[in-house]
Amino acid sequence: MPSSDIFQDQGWLGYFDFLNGPVYTELVKDFWKKCDIFTQENADREYENKVVEDLENNRGKSRIELGLREFTETEIRSGCTGYEV
């Protein structure tokens, strides 16, 4: 029995049509502009800038102790209305 018959019997074909529906290109473009790729290089620069703000007190502190987000891997960072998403 083909898998399409199974989905048809369960009434799921409309769901797959929904997934293949229209793409709202303007909405995607609007959100895409607000995204940044945050790499290890960016994390290092962010850390160095924070340490330089107050060398005596900030030297040797971790990212979290400095109020920065922990960096574990390259990530896509997005902001929406001023809040990180």
C-alpha positions as CSV (number, residue, x, y, z in Angstrom):
1,M,0.0,0.0,0.0
2,P,1.6,3.3,-1.0
3,S,2.1,5.8,1.8
4,S,-0.1,8.4,0.0
5,D,-3.1,6.1,0.4
6,I,-2.4,5.9,4.2
7,F,-2.3,9.7,4.5
8,Q,-5.4,10.0,2.3
9,D,-7.3,7.5,4.5
10,Q,-6.4,9.5,7.6
11,G,-7.4,12.8,5.9
12,W,-3.9,14.3,6.0
13,L,-3.5,15.3,2.4
14,G,-4.9,18.7,3.1
15,Y,-2.3,19.2,5.8
16,F,0.5,18.5,3.3
17,D,-1.1,21.0,0.8
18,F,-1.0,23.5,3.6
19,L,2.7,22.9,4.2
20,N,3.4,23.4,0.5
21,G,1.2,26.6,0.5
22,P,2.2,30.1,-0.3
23,V,5.4,31.6,1.1
24,Y,5.0,35.1,2.4
25,T,8.2,36.5,0.8
26,E,7.8,40.0,2.2
27,L,7.4,38.7,5.7
28,V,10.4,36.4,5.3
29,K,12.5,39.3,3.9
30,D,11.5,41.5,6.8
31,F,12.6,39.0,9.4
32,W,15.7,37.9,7.5
33,K,17.1,41.5,7.7
34,K,16.9,41.4,11.5
35,C,19.0,38.2,11.8
36,D,22.8,38.0,12.4
37,I,25.1,35.1,12.3
38,F,27.0,35.1,15.6
39,T,30.3,33.2,15.4
40,Q,33.2,32.5,17.7
41,E,35.0,35.6,16.3
42,N,32.0,37.7,17.2
43,A,31.8,36.2,20.7
44,D,35.5,36.9,21.2
45,R,35.2,40.5,20.1
46,E,32.1,41.0,22.3
47,Y,34.0,39.6,25.3
48,E,37.1,41.7,24.6
49,N,35.0,44.9,24.3
50,K,33.2,44.2,27.6
51,V,36.6,43.5,29.4
52,V,38.1,46.8,28.0
53,E,35.2,48.8,29.5
54,D,36.7,48.2,33.0
55,L,40.0,46.3,32.8
56,E,40.7,46.1,36.5
57,N,37.3,44.6,37.5
58,N,36.5,42.6,34.3
59,R,39.7,40.9,33.6
60,G,39.5,37.1,34.1
61,K,35.7,37.0,34.5
62,S,33.6,34.6,32.4
63,R,31.1,35.7,29.8
64,I,28.2,35.1,32.2
65,E,29.9,37.0,35.0
66,L,30.1,40.0,32.6
67,G,26.4,39.7,31.7
68,L,27.0,38.2,28.3
69,R,25.1,35.2,26.9
70,E,27.1,32.0,27.0
71,F,28.6,31.0,23.7
72,T,28.6,27.3,22.7
73,E,28.3,27.3,19.0
74,T,27.7,29.5,15.9
75,E,24.1,30.6,16.0
76,I,21.6,32.8,14.2
77,R,20.5,35.7,16.5
78,S,17.4,37.6,15.8
79,G,15.9,40.7,17.4
80,C,12.2,41.6,17.2
81,T,11.0,44.9,18.6
82,G,14.2,45.3,20.7
83,Y,14.0,41.8,22.3
84,E,16.4,38.9,21.4
85,V,14.5,36.0,19.9
